[in-house]
């Protein structure tokens, strides 16, 4: 085999290999479920009845806490959320906004969450924050929106 044919064969094999390992585009619920760092969010979204919304509705943007962020929430708070589906849904909905917002499109200011509360967005260079949380991984694309991994669970303000 001549050198050109060998190079062409290697390039073709590499391209086919890359295609085989890249997951097909999927809705947010399925995209997040594929990533082990979002297992807690995925489980809680199903428990709260949000999994179907994350599969069908859109476009939307989810600021999804990773598993480490959930570990930082006090155990009593997590137990209370697990026992109250309505409150759990409110907390998780506080992480979701309508529309597809890529990191490059973030502008400083407030935006409404699906829960009806305000989220403060800010951007400094490549760093994006939402309330007190830092975006660790931006632009996780899905067929019905985009997710951004954040380092904290965002708790909505309590009503007085």
C-alpha positions, 0 to 999 in steps of 0.5 A: 500500500502506498503512503497516500493510501495508508494516510487516507485509510488512517484518516478515514478510520479516525473520522469513523471512530470519532463519529461512533463515540459522539453521542447523538443529540438528545433532549436535556433530560437524556443529555444530563443523564448520560453524564455521571456528574449530574446523577443527583440532579437527574434523580431529583428532577425525576422525583420532582416530575421535571424529567418530562419537561426537560425531555420535551419542552424548550428551548430552555437553559438549565444551570445544573448543579453537579453532584459535588454541589449537592453534597455541599447542601446540608443533609437536613435541607436535602431531606426536607426537599426529598420529603416535599415534591412541591418544594423540590420542584420549586428549587429545581425550577429556580435553575431553569430559564426559558430560551437557549442562552449560550455562555457567549450570550450572557449579559449582566443583569437579572433574568426570570427563572421558570419558578418565577424568581430572579437569577442574577447573571454576570460575566467577566471574561470567560467566567460566567456566574449565576447568583453565587454559583460559578459556571464550571462547564458551559454550553452542554448542548441538547436538542431542546436547549443548553445546560451549564454545570454550576458549582452550587445549588441555587436556593430560591429566596424564601417568602416572608 
